[in-house]
Amino acid sequence: MKKFFFILFSIVSSFAIAQNGIVSGLIVDKDFDDEPVAFASVQLKGTTLGAQSDMDGKFSIVAPVGTYTLVVTFVGMQKVEVPNVEVKQGFTTTINVSMTAEAAALTAVEIVVTKSRESEEALLQEKKNAVTIKQSIGAQELSKKGVSDAEGAVTKVSGVSKQAGVKNVFVRGLGDRYNSTSLNGLPLPSDDPEYKNISLDFFSSDLIESVDINKVFVSEITGDNAGANINIDLKGLSGREELGVGISTGANLQTLNSEFKGIAGEGFFGFSDSELPVSNLNVYSFDNQLAPSSENNLVNLGLSINGGKRIDIGDNYLNVYGLLTFDNGYRFIEGNVKNTNSAGNIFLDQDFEKYNYETSQIGQFNLDYRFGKNNIELLTMYIHKNTQSFQEYDGIDNPEQEGDQVFVRRQQTNDNNLFVTQLLTHFEINEKIDLDVKGSFNALRGSEPDRRNFEYLFRDGFYSPNIDSGGNNQRFFSKVQENDYNANATLKYNLNTDEEDERPNYFTVGGDLRWTHHVFQATVFNHTFDTRIAVDINNVDELYNQPSLTAGNFRLETGRGAAINPQAFNPFYYIGDKVIFAGQGNYVKGFNDKLLLNVGVRFENVSQDVEYDTNIANSATNGPSEINESLFLPSLGLKYSLNDDNIVRVGASKTYIMPRFKEIAPFRYANPGGTATQGNPNLQISNVINLDVAYEYYPSKGEIISLSGFYKNIQDPIARTEIPSGGNTLTYLNVGDQATVLGAEFELRKDLFSSELPEAGFDMNRETVFGLGFNASYIYSKQELNDPLAQFTEESTQLQGAAPLLVNFDLNLNTFINKSNINTAVVFNYFTERVFSVGTRGFENIKEIGVPTLDLVSSVGIGENGKLSLKARNLLNPEYRLEREGDSGNIELSNYKRGLDVSLGYSYKF
């Protein structure tokens, strides 16, 4: 297998493709009701570049940057010449021509230049022209690096990383709570009560036009962030019409060679039933068995179809676009977990096997009506994501007698459904006033249906269910329902009085409203045993059934109590409401060709109430948890252009971090790993001071060298911390007076080699380009630890998840063979050792050991419209490890390997 990849890489890595612009359009016969003119000749005057219109009158020419005269000819019709056709890299220039038997006039020609944010070069140009510090990654770069979703996209950006076992990303060492997520500029809800932001892997690369990582706060975005606002822009119709289909398959080679155990009752598409199957604790009426399903030789599958059409309505037009995708994947990993006491003695040592199945379905539909320089867009989207995890652990766990062994089987499903509806409008009221009005309704429906966690003790030669606690033999059902309403209006007023003066001179004013209504419910079914009863761990359904319940082998109880309790089926719950009113103003002034000033202010009134009735407390007795704050958030930005290619930027701002509903509600949530978390009603808002400075150099188009530094001071930082008296229970605390983050980032994108290829009779110029991408970040972080409740081992520590060094590196080679484009990229990532969890009660920190990853991505054009792609990810297959420092050296607490992923895909654009 290694030899195969080496040979494949050696063959395809000698090729590359030029970055050009596109001239496309439609040719019609004006004398015959605008019928398409097929086989018309279209030429860029003075060059060999040209094309013929197809049966639908459409044509497309790839051309180098420049200004041309377009010549259109057809037998029996007058020649049409269109002068001053400008071709830009990363742009498509659309020219629609009406031909006639009479003399043609230029009034019959429509020229529209549209910007594509999919292009690397277009995004770099946007970064160069931007008022503030900003980073973006587009669909073109995602494809080149084999990125499959938004989470993978942002981890290719300097200062952004992903931690094993943790959803979402860390930006500049700051985790989920410090970031915010938006779609087309409007906020999104979270799919998991444990997290503030929606999982970025919800958004597959099929959906994405670009992802913006705004690390510097400006008044237009929410003040509840300190790491970054991650904004996802969705794809839409880019031409007059399109239709594409794609199919892919592949496998994790580690999984392919193993018998795969799955969760009974969960289907291929992953639509789960979240309703309680039990209404009488004397009747064992669960729908699903406890024994696993079993399959072999499972491969992954991906399907997609997208398309759209432009409908002309007089001088205006309506874009209609839609997309449907299906994706799934199987993964098997095996490894070992350990735990120690504060003296370093091991009390838990278990081998484990984990089988994960994920599937998702996405539907997107949008209408975009454009009239003049205005547009109204309606977007609706549905995302379903289902994750199924089957886990088995076997070994010792604090044995009471010599020879005791414990076998644990956990089966967990997370089923999430996100519904998004957005209305996006832009109006140019006059030459000076622009108005943007946006609104959205997001509905999140998530569930954890029938999570099964059972523990069996091997003693005296047989297995038996654990008799110490019904919580060790448990079926758990939970629901999350969240409705999220958003409205935004921004008015921009141009202060320039001289039409020839192109320097920015404008102000914006606007307002935001966000109302979030969140409901969490959970019902726990405990199986309580008073005596040891033998069980066959390969056939446990012989014990967990109606005859066994009737015989009194175990009792079925909820977290509220036994069958005699009339409230036994009342779920634990908390209900949160958050309302944010915000007003913002921003002034941008270009004093000359070099200096630009950006001054902003944002005011937010935040009101958050949480009512609860849980396994710990209820608000009827203790009162609801409330936060009501008014926050003044200024921001300042300076941009100084040394010349056209060298720019210095400075930014300063104040932001805040808001505790989440789950962190405040005193609900004890049992995690699958044997730990539990519970909220703290006494949490306070954290205030953050942010400083940024950046230098950017643009050697040529598509290239950049940049160096930036940042500083953050966080007052009253919040962290998840172990409760000393609560066993393995974690809570949330304002752990110290302050935390400090200081760092530097470096980015380089450079074409190392380019060479023009012979035209060989084809209608476009071609080049071989060898490109390099590199970014690295160094992060210093220090968090004070002085809350007496947690009994921290140290007085300070690094921030959780803040790797001191992050490196991303890629080499990309592209070319044409005949008319086929070949693209190959090697992508490397590495992070150094970082804190996984903070030590308390004499325990040292647990650290995640740094690992390198290496991916190979290649694609080749098949015919004029097809593309074949090959991805080989995790080629180095490193071992992921967690270690704890000890007096006698580091103790390895966890280890596993993910295995090598290989996939093959084919797509076709009609």
ZAMARGU-4260 file (C-alpha; in steps of 0.2 Angstrom, whole numbers, plus 5000, padded with zeros to 4 digits):
<rodrens>
0) 5000/5000/5000 | 5014/5012/5004 | 5023/5008/4988 | 5006/5012/4978 | 5004/5029/4986
5) 5022/5033/4983 | 5021/5028/4964 | 5004/5038/4963 | 5011/5053/4971 | 5027/5053/4960
10) 5016/5052/4944 | 5004/5066/4948 | 5014/5078/4958 | 5023/5084/4943 | 5008/5093/4936
15) 4999/5110/4939 | 4986/5122/4933 | 4986/5141/4929 | 4975/5153/4938 | 4965/5162/4925
20) 4948/5172/4923 | 4933/5166/4913 | 4923/5174/4899 | 4906/5166/4898 | 4889/5170/4891
25) 4874/5166/4880 | 4871/5170/4862 | 4853/5172/4856 | 4844/5177/4839 | 4834/5193/4843
30) 4824/5191/4827 | 4817/5174/4833 | 4811/5177/4851 | 4829/5176/4858 | 4831/5158/4852
35) 4849/5151/4856 | 4861/5152/4842 | 4871/5136/4842 | 4888/5134/4834 | 4892/5153/4834
40) 4910/5157/4834 | 4917/5167/4849 | 4934/5174/4848 | 4945/5185/4859 | 4952/5197/4846
45) 4970/5196/4842 | 4972/5179/4851 | 4970/5160/4848 | 4957/5159/4862 | 4940/5155/4857
50) 4925/5143/4858 | 4909/5138/4849 | 4892/5141/4857 | 4883/5124/4862 | 4866/5118/4857
55) 4859/5130/4871 | 4869/5145/4864 | 4881/5145/4879 | 4900/5147/4878 | 4914/5148/4890
60) 4932/5154/4887 | 4946/5153/4900 | 4959/5167/4897 | 4973/5175/4906 | 4971/5192/4914
65) 4969/5206/4902 | 4957/5217/4892 | 4950/5210/4876 | 4938/5213/4862 | 4926/5199/4860
70) 4921/5194/4842 | 4905/5184/4839 | 4901/5178/4821 | 4888/5166/4813 | 4884/5163/4795
75) 4870/5174/4789 | 4871/5186/4804 | 4880/5202/4807 | 4897/5201/4816 | 4896/5208/4834
80) 4911/5215/4842 | 4911/5219/4861 | 4926/5230/4866 | 4934/5232/4884 | 4930/5215/4890
85) 4940/5214/4906 | 4946/5197/4912 | 4951/5196/4931 | 4958/5181/4940 | 4945/5173/4951
90) 4931/5182/4942 | 4919/5177/4929 | 4914/5190/4916 | 4897/5186/4909 | 4893/5193/4891
95) 4875/5190/4884 | 4874/5194/4865 | 4859/5196/4854 | 4863/5193/4836 | 4852/5199/4821
100) 4852/5200/4802 | 4853/5219/4804 | 4868/5229/4810 | 4872/5224/4828 | 4873/5238/4841
105) 4882/5237/4858 | 4865/5241/4867 | 4861/5222/4863 | 4875/5217/4874 | 4874/5214/4893
110) 4890/5213/4903 | 4890/5207/4921 | 4906/5204/4931 | 4903/5193/4947 | 4915/5190/4961
115) 4918/5172/4966 | 4923/5169/4984 | 4927/5151/4980 | 4944/5157/4973 | 4960/5158/4983
120) 4965/5173/4974 | 4949/5182/4975 | 4949/5180/4994 | 4967/5186/4995 | 4962/5201/4986
125) 4948/5204/4997 | 4959/5202/5013 | 4971/5215/5005 | 4957/5227/5002 | 4948/5224/5019
130) 4946/5237/5032 | 4950/5225/5047 | 4961/5210/5050 | 4953/5195/5042 | 4956/5177/5036
135) 4946/5167/5024 | 4946/5150/5015 | 4936/5146/4999 | 4929/5131/4990 | 4944/5131/4978
140) 4956/5128/4993 | 4945/5116/5002 | 4944/5105/4986 | 4963/5106/4984 | 4967/5101/5002
145) 4953/5088/5002 | 4943/5096/5016 | 4926/5088/5019 | 4918/5101/5030 | 4919/5118/5039
150) 4928/5111/5054 | 4942/5104/5043 | 4942/5121/5034 | 4946/5132/5049 | 4959/5120/5055
155) 4969/5125/5040 | 4970/5143/5046 | 4984/5149/5057 | 4981/5148/5076 | 4966/5136/5074
160) 4966/5118/5080 | 4955/5103/5085 | 4957/5094/5101 | 4954/5075/5102 | 4937/5071/5111
165) 4932/5089/5110 | 4919/5096/5098 | 4923/5112/5089 | 4939/5121/5087 | 4951/5131/5097
170) 4956/5148/5090 | 4972/5156/5097 | 4971/5144/5112 | 4953/5149/5116 | 4940/5135/5115
175) 4922/5134/5111 | 4915/5146/5124 | 4926/5160/5117 | 4920/5158/5099 | 4904/5162/5089
180) 4897/5155/5073 | 4886/5162/5060 | 4879/5158/5043 | 4878/5171/5030 | 4881/5184/5044
185) 4867/5178/5055 | 4869/5168/5071 | 4866/5149/5073 | 4861/5139/5088 | 4871/5125/5095
190) 4866/5106/5092 | 4873/5101/5109 | 4869/5108/5127 | 4887/5105/5132 | 4893/5118/5118
195) 4890/5136/5114 | 4893/5133/5095 | 4885/5122/5082 | 4897/5108/5077 | 4906/5114/5062
200) 4906/5097/5054 | 4887/5099/5051 | 4892/5110/5035 | 4900/5099/5022 | 4911/5106/5008
205) 4896/5104/4996 | 4888/5118/5005 | 4902/5130/5007 | 4907/5144/4996 | 4919/5152/5009
210) 4922/5152/5027 | 4928/5168/5036 | 4938/5168/5052 | 4936/5185/5060 | 4949/5185/5074
215) 4947/5204/5077 | 4931/5211/5084 | 4922/5224/5075 | 4905/5232/5079 | 4895/5222/5066
220) 4897/5205/5075 | 4892/5199/5092 | 4902/5205/5107 | 4901/5187/5115 | 4917/5181/5108
225) 4936/5183/5111 | 4943/5169/5099 | 4934/5172/5083 | 4918/5174/5074 | 4917/5160/5061
230) 4905/5164/5047 | 4900/5152/5034 | 4894/5158/5017 | 4884/5146/5007 | 4886/5142/4988
235) 4873/5148/4976 | 4870/5149/4957 | 4886/5156/4949 | 4881/5156/4931 | 4865/5156/4921
240) 4862/5138/4925 | 4871/5122/4932 | 4868/5104/4936 | 4881/5093/4945 | 4881/5076/4952
245) 4894/5067/4963 | 4897/5050/4970 | 4911/5044/4982 | 4916/5029/4991 | 4930/5024/5003
250) 4934/5016/5019 | 4945/5017/5034 | 4957/5003/5032 | 4958/4999/5051 | 4939/4997/5050
255) 4938/4987/5034 | 4948/4973/5042 | 4936/4972/5058 | 4919/4965/5062 | 4909/4981/5065
260) 4897/4981/5080 | 4883/4993/5079 | 4868/4999/5089 | 4852/4989/5088 | 4837/4999/5083
265) 4847/5013/5073 | 4845/5013/5054 | 4856/5016/5039 | 4849/5034/5038 | 4850/5037/5056
270) 4833/5044/5060 | 4830/5040/5078 | 4814/5039/5088 | 4816/5050/5104 | 4799/5046/5112
275) 4799/5036/5128 | 4795/5018/5125 | 4791/5015/5144 | 4775/5022/5153 | 4774/5009/5167
280) 4789/5004/5177 | 4782/4987/5180 | 4782/4984/5161 | 4799/4981/5152 | 4793/4989/5135
285) 4810/4996/5128 | 4810/4995/5109 | 4828/4991/5106 | 4838/4976/5112 | 4855/4978/5121
290) 4865/4965/5110 | 4874/4974/5096 | 4872/4971/5078 | 4886/4965/5068 | 4892/4968/5050
295) 4908/4966/5039 | 4917/4975/5025 | 4908/4991/5027 | 4913/5005/5015 | 4908/5024/5016
300) 4896/5032/5003 | 4893/5049/4998 | 4880/5056/4985 | 4876/5074/4980 | 4866/5083/4967
305) 4865/5102/4965 | 4858/5113/4951 | 4850/5129/4947 | 4844/5141/4934 | 4843/5160/4931
310) 4825/5166/4926 | 4825/5182/4917 | 4811/5194/4922 | 4811/5209/4911 | 4828/5218/4915
315) 4829/5209/4931 | 4832/5190/4935 | 4829/5177/4948 | 4842/5164/4953 | 4835/5147/4958
320) 4847/5135/4967 | 4845/5118/4976 | 4857/5105/4984 | 4854/5087/4991 | 4868/5077/4999
325) 4870/5060/5008 | 4885/5055/5017 | 4890/5041/5029 | 4906/5034/5037 | 4912/5020/5048
330) 4926/5020/5060 | 4934/5007/5072 | 4947/5011/5085 | 4955/5001/5099 | 4966/5006/5113
335) 4969/5007/5131 | 4963/5019/5145 | 4971/5021/5163 | 4968/5032/5178 | 4978/5034/5194
340) 4976/5041/5211 | 4986/5057/5216 | 5001/5046/5222 | 5002/5039/5204 | 4995/5021/5208
345) 4985/5014/5193 | 4967/5009/5199 | 4959/5008/5181 | 4967/4999/5167 | 4955/4994/5153
350) 4957/4989/5134 | 4943/4996/5124 | 4935/4995/5106 | 4925/5009/5099 | 4914/5008/5083
355) 4907/5024/5077 | 4894/5026/5063 | 4890/5044/5056 | 4877/5049/5043 | 4870/5065/5037
360) 4858/5072/5025 | 4857/5090/5019 | 4844/5099/5009 | 4846/5117/5003 | 4835/5128/4992
365) 4836/5147/4989 | 4829/5160/4978 | 4839/5176/4974 | 4830/5190/4965 | 4841/5204/4958
370) 4834/5220/4952 | 4846/5233/4947 | 4859/5234/4961 | 4847/5227/4974 | 4843/5209/4979
375) 4831/5199/4990 | 4836/5181/4994 | 4826/5168/5003 | 4836/5153/5010 | 4830/5137/5018
380) 4840/5123/5023 | 4838/5106/5033 | 4853/5097/5040 | 4851/5080/5049 | 4866/5072/5057
385) 4866/5056/5067 | 4881/5049/5076 | 4881/5031/5084 | 4894/5026/5095 | 4896/5008/5102
390) 4910/5005/5115 | 4916/4991/5125 | 4929/4991/5139 | 4937/4977/5148 | 4949/4977/5163
395) 4951/4983/5181 | 4942/4997/5189 | 4947/5000/5207 | 4945/4981/5211 | 4939/4976/5229
400) 4946/4958/5227 | 4961/4951/5218 | 4955/4945/5201 | 4941/4957/5199 | 4938/4962/5181
405) 4925/4974/5174 | 4916/4974/5157 | 4907/4989/5152 | 4896/4991/5136 | 4890/5009/5131
410) 4879/5012/5116 | 4875/5031/5112 | 4866/5039/5098 | 4865/5058/5095 | 4852/5063/5083
415) 4851/5081/5078 | 4840/5091/5066 | 4843/5109/5061 | 4831/5119/5051 | 4837/5136/5045
420) 4827/5149/5036 | 4835/5166/5031 | 4829/5182/5022 | 4843/5192/5016 | 4841/5209/5007
425) 4852/5223/5000 | 4845/5239/4994 | 4855/5254/4986 | 4843/5268/4991 | 4853/5281/4981
430) 4871/5284/4977 | 4875/5287/4995 | 4864/5276/5005 | 4864/5257/5006 | 4853/5247/5017
435) 4855/5228/5022 | 4840/5220/5032 | 4842/5202/5037 | 4831/5190/5047 | 4832/5171/5052
440) 4823/5158/5061 | 4833/5143/5067 | 4825/5127/5074 | 4836/5114/5083 | 4828/5097/5087
445) 4841/5085/5095 | 4839/5070/5105 | 4850/5056/5114 | 4838/5042/5112 | 4840/5026/5123
450) 4858/5028/5128 | 4863/5011/5135 | 4877/5010/5149 | 4879/4993/5158 | 4893/4987/5169
455) 4897/4969/5173 | 4908/4963/5187 | 4918/4947/5184 | 4921/4938/5201 | 4920/4920/5206
460) 4921/4914/5188 | 4905/4923/5182 | 4899/4940/5176 | 4885/4950/5185 | 4877/4967/5184
465) 4884/4980/5196 | 4874/4980/5212 | 4882/4996/5219 | 4872/5008/5209 | 4857/5008/5197
470) 4866/5022/5188 | 4879/5009/5182 | 4865/4999/5173 | 4856/5013/5164 | 4845/5018/5149
475) 4845/5037/5146 | 4833/5048/5135 | 4835/5066/5132 | 4828/5080/5121 | 4835/5097/5116
480) 4823/5110/5108 | 4829/5127/5103 | 4820/5141/5093 | 4832/5155/5088 | 4825/5171/5081
485) 4837/5184/5073 | 4834/5201/5065 | 4847/5214/5059 | 4847/5230/5050 | 4862/5240/5044
490) 4862/5257/5035 | 4878/5263/5027 | 4880/5281/5022 | 4894/5287/5010 | 4901/5304/5016
495) 4912/5307/5000 | 4906/5322/4990 | 4919/5320/4976 | 4914/5306/4965 | 4933/5305/4959
500) 4938/5302/4977 | 4939/5283/4980 | 4946/5284/4998 | 4933/5276/5010 | 4923/5289/5020
505) 4907/5282/5027 | 4898/5277/5043 | 4886/5263/5047 | 4873/5262/5060 | 4862/5247/5064
510) 4854/5236/5077 | 4852/5217/5081 | 4839/5207/5090 | 4841/5189/5095 | 4829/5179/5106
515) 4833/5161/5110 | 4821/5149/5119 | 4830/5133/5124 | 4822/5117/5132 | 4831/5102/5139
520) 4823/5087/5146 | 4830/5070/5152 | 4823/5054/5159 | 4834/5041/5166 | 4829/5022/5168
525) 4840/5014/5181 | 4841/4995/5183 | 4844/4991/5201 | 4850/4974/5207 | 4851/4969/5226
530) 4860/4953/5223 | 4873/4946/5210 | 4864/4937/5196 | 4875/4928/5183 | 4873/4935/5165
535) 4881/4930/5148 | 4888/4946/5142 | 4886/4940/5124 | 4867/4938/5127 | 4862/4950/5140
540) 4844/4952/5133 | 4841/4935/5142 | 4842/4945/5159 | 4834/4962/5154 | 4817/4957/5149
545) 4799/4956/5156 | 4800/4939/5164 | 4816/4944/5174 | 4808/4961/5179 | 4792/4951/5185
550) 4803/4939/5194 | 4811/4953/5204 | 4829/4950/5198 | 4830/4969/5196 | 4819/4985/5199
555) 4816/4998/5185 | 4817/5015/5192 | 4818/5033/5185 | 4828/5047/5192 | 4812/5053/5201
560) 4810/5036/5210 | 4801/5020/5209 | 4784/5014/5202 | 4775/5020/5217 | 4780/5038/5214
565) 4767/5047/5204 | 4780/5059/5197 | 4792/5045/5192 | 4789/5050/5173 | 4791/5069/5175
570) 4807/5072/5166 | 4822/5083/5173 | 4822/5099/5164 | 4829/5116/5162 | 4821/5130/5152
575) 4832/5145/5146 | 4827/5161/5138 | 4840/5174/5132 | 4836/5191/5124 | 4850/5202/5116
580) 4846/5220/5110 | 4861/5227/5102 | 4865/5244/5093 | 4881/5248/5083 | 4889/5262/5074
585) 4905/5262/5064 | 4915/5275/5055 | 4928/5272/5042 | 4939/5286/5035 | 4953/5285/5023
590) 4963/5301/5026 | 4975/5298/5011 | 4980/5284/5000 | 4990/5276/5015 | 4981/5279/5031
595) 4963/5272/5035 | 4954/5273/5052 | 4940/5262/5058 | 4931/5267/5074 | 4916/5257/5081
600) 4905/5255/5096 | 4893/5242/5100 | 4880/5242/5114 | 4872/5226/5120 | 4859/5223/5133
605) 4859/5204/5138 | 4845/5196/5148 | 4846/5178/5152 | 4834/5168/5163 | 4835/5149/5167
610) 4821/5139/5176 | 4825/5122/5181 | 4818/5106/5190 | 4832/5094/5191 | 4841/5080/5200
615) 4850/5093/5211 | 4838/5107/5214 | 4823/5117/5207 | 4820/5135/5204 | 4803/5135/5213
620) 4813/5134/5229 | 4830/5142/5225 | 4823/5155/5212 | 4828/5156/5194 | 4846/5160/5188
625) 4846/5177/5180 | 4859/5188/5171 | 4855/5205/5166 | 4869/5216/5159 | 4872/5231/5148
630) 4888/5231/5140 | 4898/5245/5131 | 4910/5237/5118 | 4922/5249/5108 | 4933/5244/5094
635) 4947/5253/5085 | 4956/5249/5069 | 4970/5257/5059 | 4977/5252/5042 | 4993/5259/5035
640) 4998/5255/5017 | 5017/5257/5015 | 5014/5255/4997 | 5003/5244/4986 | 5010/5228/4992
645) 5014/5231/5010 | 5001/5234/5024 | 5002/5237/5043 | 4986/5234/5053 | 4982/5237/5071
650) 4966/5233/5081 | 4960/5235/5099 | 4943/5230/5106 | 4933/5225/5121 | 4922/5210/5121
655) 4913/5198/5134 | 4910/5179/5137 | 4892/5174/5142 | 4889/5158/5153 | 4878/5146/5143
660) 4861/5138/5149 | 4869/5121/5154 | 4883/5129/5163 | 4871/5139/5174 | 4857/5126/5177
665) 4861/5115/5192 | 4857/5099/5182 | 4869/5084/5185 | 4872/5076/5167 | 4880/5059/5167
670) 4893/5058/5153 | 4896/5042/5144 | 4914/5041/5151 | 4909/5039/5169 | 4910/5057/5173
675) 4896/5069/5176 | 4894/5088/5174 | 4883/5100/5183 | 4879/5119/5182 | 4883/5133/5193
680) 4870/5147/5195 | 4883/5159/5202 | 4893/5161/5186 | 4898/5178/5181 | 4901/5186/5163
685) 4919/5187/5158 | 4926/5203/5151 | 4940/5203/5138 | 4952/5216/5131 | 4959/5212/5114
690) 4974/5219/5105 | 4981/5214/5087 | 4994/5220/5076 | 4998/5213/5058 | 5010/5216/5044
695) 5005/5209/5026 | 5016/5208/5011 | 5008/5204/4994 | 5022/5199/4982 | 5011/5195/4967
700) 4993/5190/4964 | 4988/5174/4974 | 5003/5176/4986 | 5005/5183/5003 | 5018/5184/5017
705) 5010/5190/5034 | 5016/5191/5052 | 5003/5195/5066 | 5004/5197/5085 | 4990/5197/5097
710) 4986/5199/5116 | 4971/5195/5126 | 4967/5198/5144 | 4951/5189/5151 | 4944/5195/5168
715) 4935/5181/5178 | 4938/5167/5165 | 4926/5152/5166 | 4933/5134/5166 | 4926/5117/5168
720) 4933/5110/5184 | 4932/5095/5196 | 4922/5096/5212 | 4932/5089/5226 | 4918/5082/5235
725) 4909/5075/5220 | 4919/5060/5214 | 4920/5062/5195 | 4908/5077/5195 | 4914/5092/5185
730) 4906/5110/5187 | 4910/5127/5180 | 4919/5141/5189 | 4926/5158/5187 | 4942/5150/5191
735) 4953/5165/5194 | 4954/5184/5193 | 4962/5184/5175 | 4969/5174/5161 | 4982/5180/5148
740) 4985/5175/5130 | 4999/5181/5120 | 5005/5175/5103 | 5011/5177/5085 | 5006/5170/5068
745) 5015/5168/5052 | 5007/5164/5035 | 5015/5161/5018 | 5007/5157/5001 | 5020/5157/4987
750) 5021/5150/4969 | 5038/5142/4969 | 5038/5137/4951 | 5028/5141/4935 | 5030/5136/4917
755) 5019/5139/4902 | 5014/5123/4893 | 5012/5122/4874 | 4995/5126/4868 | 4995/5110/4857
760) 4980/5117/4847 | 4969/5120/4862 | 4959/5136/4865 | 4967/5141/4881 | 4984/5145/4888
765) 4990/5132/4901 | 5004/5133/4914 | 5012/5121/4927 | 5012/5129/4944 | 5021/5122/4960
770) 5013/5131/4975 | 5018/5132/4994 | 5006/5136/5008 | 5013/5137/5026 | 5006/5144/5042
775) 5012/5143/5060 | 5007/5150/5077 | 5015/5152/5094 | 5004/5154/5108 | 5008/5158/5126
780) 4994/5157/5139 | 4992/5158/5157 | 4977/5156/5168 | 4977/5160/5186 | 4969/5147/5197
785) 4963/5153/5214 | 4945/5148/5217 | 4946/5138/5234 | 4932/5126/5229 | 4942/5117/5216
790) 4958/5115/5226 | 4969/5117/5211 | 4986/5108/5211 | 4995/5123/5204 | 4993/5142/5205
795) 4992/5144/5187 | 4992/5134/5171 | 4991/5135/5152 | 4973/5137/5145 | 4965/5120/5141
800) 4968/5116/5122 | 4981/5130/5119 | 4995/5121/5110 | 5010/5132/5111 | 5015/5128/5093
805) 5003/5124/5078 | 5010/5121/5060 | 5000/5119/5044 | 5010/5115/5028 | 5005/5110/5010
810) 5013/5108/4993 | 5002/5109/4978 | 5006/5105/4960 | 4994/5107/4945 | 4994/5104/4926
815) 4985/5099/4911 | 4987/5083/4901 | 4978/5087/4884 | 4961/5094/4891 | 4962/5086/4908
820) 4967/5096/4923 | 4977/5086/4936 | 4978/5093/4954 | 4989/5085/4968 | 4992/5092/4985
825) 5001/5085/5001 | 4994/5093/5017 | 5004/5092/5034 | 4998/5097/5051 | 5006/5097/5068
830) 5003/5103/5085 | 5014/5102/5101 | 5009/5095/5118 | 4994/5104/5126 | 4983/5104/5142
835) 4968/5092/5140 | 4962/5095/5158 | 4968/5105/5173 | 4973/5096/5189 | 4965/5097/5205
840) 4967/5089/5223 | 4985/5085/5220 | 4983/5078/5203 | 4994/5086/5189 | 4987/5091/5172
845) 4982/5079/5159 | 4991/5083/5143 | 4987/5078/5125 | 5003/5073/5116 | 5006/5082/5100
850) 5004/5072/5084 | 5008/5075/5065 | 4995/5071/5051 | 4999/5069/5033 | 4986/5069/5019
855) 4987/5066/5000 | 4973/5073/4989 | 4973/5071/4970 | 4960/5074/4956 | 4960/5072/4937
860) 4948/5079/4924 | 4939/5066/4915 | 4933/5073/4898 | 4927/5091/4899 | 4915/5090/4913
865) 4920/5075/4924 | 4932/5074/4938 | 4939/5059/4947 | 4946/5062/4965 | 4957/5052/4976
870) 4960/5056/4995 | 4972/5047/5007 | 4971/5054/5024 | 4981/5051/5040 | 4995/5042/5030
875) 5006/5043/5046 | 4993/5035/5057 | 5000/5042/5073 | 4996/5036/5090 | 4985/5048/5100
880) 4989/5049/5118 | 4984/5057/5135 | 4997/5058/5148 | 4998/5064/5166 | 5013/5070/5175
885) 5019/5061/5190 | 5033/5060/5203 | 5040/5045/5194 | 5038/5051/5176 | 5023/5053/5164
890) 5009/5040/5165 | 5000/5036/5149 | 4981/5037/5152 | 4974/5034/5135 | 4981/5028/5118
895) 4973/5024/5101 | 4976/5025/5082 | 4963/5032/5070 | 4969/5022/5055 | 4971/5026/5036
900) 4956/5034/5027 | 4955/5031/5008 | 4941/5037/4997 | 4938/5038/4978 | 4925/5050/4971
905) 4918/5055/4954 | 4908/5071/4950 | 4900/5077/4934 | 4894/5095/4929 | 4882/5095/4915
</rodrens>
